[in-house]
Amino acid sequence: MSDKRKRVSVDQSSCIGCGTCIKVCPAGVFKIINGKSHAVRPDACIVCRACITHCPTSCITISPREYEPIKRLYEG
């Protein structure tokens, strides 16, 4: 990424550390640290949105800037 913003972020106050994001992420972006999920490899994210779809607390976000190219594919 050209700037310092993270592509993927986890809201630590909402994360319950269930590990679902780790199980569904094909790129190995997440790791549990001190009982909470952390995006340890945010630049590896392929923007598949599996983590967002399966997270029971909706604590994972992908920056709008990174999501835009995928959004255009589906809008035609």
VENSUL-V140281 format. One record per residue. N is the residue number from 1. RES is the residue in three letters. SS is DSSP state (alpha for helix, beta for strand, coil for the rest). PHI is phi in whole degrees, 0 to 359 (none if undefined). Layout:
<<N	RES	SS	PHI> <N	RES	SS	PHI>>
//
This chain:
<<1	MET	coil	none> <2	SER	coil	280> <3	ASP	coil	249> <4	LYS	coil	267> <5	ARG	coil	289> <6	LYS	coil	281> <7	ARG	coil	290> <8	VAL	beta	238> <9	SER	beta	222> <10	VAL	beta	240> <11	ASP	coil	284> <12	GLN	coil	296> <13	SER	coil	286> <14	SER	coil	258> <15	CYS	coil	293> <16	ILE	coil	255> <17	GLY	coil	68> <18	CYS	coil	285> <19	GLY	coil	85> <20	THR	alpha	301> <21	CYS	alpha	299> <22	ILE	alpha	295> <23	LYS	alpha	293> <24	VAL	alpha	264> <25	CYS	coil	281> <26	PRO	coil	284> <27	ALA	coil	257> <28	GLY	coil	66> <29	VAL	coil	285> <30	PHE	beta	255> <31	LYS	beta	209> <32	ILE	beta	276> <33	ILE	beta	229> <34	ASN	coil	52> <35	GLY	coil	80> <36	LYS	beta	228> <37	SER	beta	282> <38	HIS	beta	227> <39	ALA	beta	277> <40	VAL	coil	279> <41	ARG	coil	228> <42	PRO	alpha	299> <43	ASP	alpha	286> <44	ALA	alpha	278> <45	CYS	coil	303> <46	ILE	coil	258> <47	VAL	coil	59> <48	CYS	coil	279> <49	ARG	coil	72> <50	ALA	alpha	300> <51	CYS	alpha	297> <52	ILE	alpha	294> <53	THR	alpha	296> <54	HIS	alpha	263> <55	CYS	coil	295> <56	PRO	coil	290> <57	THR	coil	249> <58	SER	coil	53> <59	CYS	coil	264> <60	ILE	beta	255> <61	THR	beta	229> <62	ILE	beta	245> <63	SER	coil	301> <64	PRO	alpha	305> <65	ARG	alpha	298> <66	GLU	alpha	282> <67	TYR	alpha	281> <68	GLU	alpha	305> <69	PRO	alpha	300> <70	ILE	alpha	291> <71	LYS	alpha	302> <72	ARG	alpha	296> <73	LEU	alpha	299> <74	TYR	alpha	277> <75	GLU	alpha	274> <76	GLY	coil	91>>
//
